[in-house]
């Protein structure tokens, strides 16, 4: 501790830091999974300085961004540590200088013959202490920040077999973790995983309506506070930033379509307080270490829960309360799938084709990649629709961590004190399925139109396809519009229904059809329960359930308890809940979607029926 206190001003080690430091000094490969702000960097910086002072050995740190390298090198130099970064403005380094830490990008490490020669010289002399791979999740094609250059890091073990490797990441599920160990050729690594819980963050899912809601959200709840708004598309970022600026909110867009100089200028202006809000794609993420971010708002849905966790991790790094809001569109399938699965940039396609075995056709490669993206998106849909289970339980379970709901202490919308009740909607669900099946597959009828028929609306739309003549017409007249939408959303997710996308005049239209599980739903007499959070006044400063992100009630909602939004659970006939499983299924989501609710059903034991 005396050494750490002298160099890094430490008065104590944080959880797991000392164990990790001891393992790497002993020469063992390590994988460090720690949440944002938990002190990952110290795990390689302290042993690097210790071994540099003791025997002149050098630690090589691989970092994905030049800006991050500059920030970390400057911070180390301020502590009196001899560290250098091999950036475009600093290309020279001679092994004889022996700094404690040398920071490089993965591209530099893989492509620079000069650097390879320098490292070989250090290795021959026994002066290469370790390689520290920061943001190691970038090596995984399952990851949200996949970088092709990280794949080239597998040569570290080949070229320097005796040098220990430390891989560090702030987020990794089981697939990403396996990719890290395999991709870096780690040998029986010590895996240290700390809790991913961020107790100072408040998680919520709010109804998405329009950009004006974002304006009001920031003005009413985070005026003159630093924050990030994430959008999927570059054009949307620019448009949102313009809308915020016109309403007196200092905001700038940040995405890969901007030149390097502009990106650096925006980042600098945000850090110095010249602007308060960054409107960004995922290009704004890696290495962001601004402590006082008070909110992260996802206006578009993230591509995966890992993605979401990493991006919300930008908030509240100073330990003070911060807010993470995910905007939920009216229909998930019309937003999640096209944006997060079907859209490919040229580089995405190139990476997919380059990484796939040569005996696979491009079509097969793209189909597999699409399936991966879809599997990653499904937990996001479940997260959005879940109205009873604690948000932290859902997020942390995704990373294999158990968490007790009572420890959330009301820091998510699902744990904010709303009483819970449950209603059996099996009859209405069967009526809905029979109604959809009764139409010709060529009939183009939307979810909204089917809901109107089920609820017994007598309009031009319901009469258009003779919907008023169907036996199921009006069978769901007791359902509020809000509940009916949730019912159809859940049947869509379970693949009892599907949506057919049709392009007309440059616009995509979605029409409801029977899904792969429609016949099973009817034949096996599935039971569908809807869990309600009864509407009570929300905590001060938080939007009430059934409101948009700005706090306004949606126009179609009603005031009674039956109008509250809810979440159905599925069980077989005879009211038997689905059996729980030790682990959620992976890779079999499409074959049996019902299994996806096994783990969440286990958590519902605490919910009063």
C-alpha positions, -999 to +999 in steps of 0.1 A: +000+000+000+029+024+007+039+022-030+003+028-042+000+057-018+032+073-030+025+071-067-013+069-070-024+086-038-042+055-026-055+051+009-071+017+002-076-008-026-110-013-041-127-047-043-106-073-062-078-048-072-052-063-049-059-099-060-057-089-097-024-071-092-010-101-074-020-125-101-005-104-129+028-098-111+029-136-106+028-139-144-007-153-148-031-144-176-061-125-162-095-113-174-109-084-155-147-077-157-155-045-138-182-020-141-175+016-152-156+035-125-145+004-105-108+010-110-098-013-139-069+009-150-051+007-117-049-031-120-023-028-147-009+007-140+003+000-105+021-033-113+036-016-144+051+012-123+062-012-096+081-035-120+095-005-139+111+009-108+122-026-096+137-040-128+131-017-157+104-039-173+078-024-197+040-029-198+023-025-232-013-012-231-035-017-261-063+009-262-088+014-290-088+052-293-060+078-297-080+103-277-082+079-248-045+071-250-037+108-248-059+113-218-045+084-199-008+092-207-014+128-196-029+116-164+000+093-157+025+120-164+008+143-140+015+116-113+051+115-123+049+082-141+070+076-172+044+067-198+042+073-236+015+069-262+024+059-298+000+083-315+002+099-349+019+129-333+044+107-314+057+079-335+092+074-321+101+052-292+134+035-285+134+004-262+164+018-244+142+045-229+121+019-210+090+038-200+068+021-174+038+020-198+036+022-236+001+028-250-007+018-285-038+012-307-044-024-319-038-012-355-004+002-345+006-030-327-005-052-357+009-032-385+041-014-374+072-033-382+092-008-361+071-015-330+073-053-335+111-050-337+112-029-305+090-054-287+111-083-298+142-066-285+125-061-251+113-097-251+148-111-258+162-091-229+134-102-205+121-067-202+086-071-215+064-073-184+029-078-198+003-068-223-029-051-210-058-052-235-082-025-226-119-027-239-112-063-247-148-069-256-139-053-290-124-086-300-158-103-301-182-103-330-210-107-304-198-074-289-214-040-295-180-023-303-164-050-325-131-039-340-116-060-367-081-049-356-086-066-322-086-099-340-050-094-349-040-094-312-040-132-312-004-129-325+007-116-290+006-151-276+023-165-307+052-140-307+056-136-270+045-169-254+059-162-219+045-128-214+013-126-193-018-109-208-045-090-189-078-084-207-101-057-193-137-048-201-166-031-185-192-054-200-191-090-212-217-117-213-208-154-216-203-154-254-181-123-254-161-137-225-155-169-244-144-149-275-119-129-254-103-160-239-102-178-272-092-147-293-063-138-272-052-174-266-052-170-229-039-200-209-061-209-179-067-173-171-078-160-137-112-145-143-122-118-119-158-105-122-171-078-100-207-069-097-220-049-126-245-031-104-244+007-105-265+017-075-265+054-083-282+050-117-320+051-120-332+029-149-366+035-166-384+027-199-406+055-211-431+058-240-416+073-271-436+099-289-415+127-306-385+149-303-404+175-283-405+151-254-368+150-253-366+188-252-391+189-223-373+160-205-340+179-206-355+213-197-376+200-169-353+174-153-317+181-165-315+218-173-278+229-177-266+194-169-243+173-190-259+143-208-259+120-238-288+113-262-282+081-283-298+078-318-293+049-342-288+070-374-264+098-382-291+119-397-313+115-366-284+127-345-280+158-365-318+165-366-321+160-328-292+182-320-307+210-342-341+206-324-324+208-290-304+238-300-334+257-313-350+252-279-321+267-260-303+235-251-266+236-261-262+203-281-240+190-309-241+158-330-214+132-328-212+103-352-188+085-376-199+107-406-181+137-391-144+143-397-118+137-370-113+175-363-150+181-358-153+151-335-124+163-314-139+198-312-173+185-301-158+162-275-137+191-261-166+215-260-187+189-241-159+182-216-153+219-209-190+227-205-193+248-237-221+224-247-242+203-223-256+176-246-240+152-271-265+136-295-246+105-307-245+072-323-225+044-307-194+061-322-194+081-290-187+056-263-153+039-259-131+056-234-155+084-224-145+093-188-166+124-180-176+120-143-206+143-141-229+130-168-264+133-152-284+115-179-282+090-208-313+088-229-317+062-257-341+078-282-337+047-304-335+012-290-300-002-285-288-033-305-283-054-274-285-053-236-247-054-235-247-024-257-273-007-235-253-014-203-221-001-218-237+031-230-256+039-198-223+033-181-213+068-192-237+083-166-229+090-130-192+081-128-188+106-100-211+084-078-239+109-077-274+101-089-279+099-127-308+088-149-309+062-177-340+064-199-348+040-227-375+052-251-399+024-260-416+027-294-453+017-298-444-015-317-410-031-311-408-052-342-411-022-365-381-005-349-358-031-333-355-054-363-349-030-392-325-008-373-305-033-353-306-063-376-312-054-412-290-023-415-254-029-425-227-005-433-201-014-459-176-021-431-200-044-413-204-065-445-167-065-450-160-077-415-186-104-417-173-118-450-136-115-439-142-134-406-163-162-420-146-194-432-138-194-469-160-224-476-191-204-466-210-184-491-216-146-485-253-153-483-248-179-455-225-155-436-250-127-438-278-150-427-258-161-396-249-125-388-285-115-391-295-143-367-269-131-342-282-095-344-317-108-339-308-129-309-290-099-294-321-077-300-346-100-284-335-093-248-340-056-255-376-063-264-381-083-232-365-055-212-388-029-227-420-049-222-413-061-187-433-041-162-430-061-130-394-074-127-367-050-114-346-035-142-315-043-124-325-080-120-329-081-158-297-063-167-275-081-142-290-115-151-279-108-187-244-109-174-249-140-153-252-121-120-280-127-094-295-097-078-322-093-052-350-069-061-351-053-026-315-041-031-326-019-059-342+004-033-366+020-058-339+031-082-358+018-113-393+024-126-404-012-118-393-008-082-409+026-075-436+013-051-464+005-076-487-023-063-490-053-085-520-073-097-525-099-123-553-107-148-558-137-169-562-127-206-561-162-221-596-159-235-589-125-251-556-139-265-573-169-281-599-146-296-571-124-310-554-154-325-586-168-341-593-133-355-560-130-372-561-165-385-596-159-400-584-135-425-567-143-458-529-141-457-530-116-486-552-092-466-531-063-455-544-054-420-524-036-394-521-043-356-541-011-350-569-023-372-570-058-356-572-042-321-601-020-333-620-051-344-613-070-312-624-041-291-656-037-311-650-003-328-675+005-355-654+025-379-647+027-416-615+007-409-632-021-391-659-024-418-634-022-446-625-059-443-659-070-429-643-071-395-677-063-378-690-096-392-663-117-375-673-138-345-645-123-325-657-087-332-661-070-298-648-100-278-622-077-263-644-047-256-635-046-219-598-041-228-584-006-228-565+004-259-533+003-238-539-033-226-549-045-260-516-031-274-496-049-248-515-081-255-507-079-292-471-069-285-466-100-264-482-123-290-459-108-315-428-114-294-439-151-287-441-155-325-478-163-322-481-134-345-457-120-371-455-088-391-450-088-428-431-058-441-442-043-474-425-014-491-447+010-509-437+044-523-405+044-504-422+037-471-423+005-450-457-008-439-462-037-414-492-060-416-501-086-390-502-123-399-503-156-379-469-165-366-449-197-363-465-205-329-501-196-336-513-231-340-493-242-309-509-214-289-544-226-297-538-264-297-518-265-264-541-241-246-514-218-235-524-195-206-515-158-208-515-136-177-510-099-177-493-083-148-503-047-139-486-020-121-514+001-106-510+038-113-500+058-082-482+092-080-446+088-092-416+099-072-409+136-075-392+144-108-400+110-124-425+105-151-455+085-140-462+051-156-481+056-188-464+088-195-440+099-222-404+109-214-415+145-209-441+135-184-472+139-206-499+112-206-505+095-239-537+106-255-553+072-257-547+061-221-575+059-195-574+067-158-587+034-143-564+006-131-574-016-160-558+010-183-524+006-167-497-009-188-489-044-179-468-074-188-480-109-196-464-141-185-470-174-202-478-208-187-492-240-200-527-253-195-540-260-159-524-228-148-490-244-142-461-219-145-433-228-168-405-246-150-375-226-142-341-232-157-306-226-144-296-206-174-316-188-201-315-206-235-291-192-261-294-199-298-328-216-295-349-184-291-367-189-324-374-226-319-392-222-285-397-185-275-416-195-244-384-207-227-371-172-228-394-164-199-382-192-176-358-171-156-380-141-153-409-164-142-386-175-113-383-139-102-421-135-102-424-157-071-422-125-051-450-108-070-484-109-053-510-123-076 
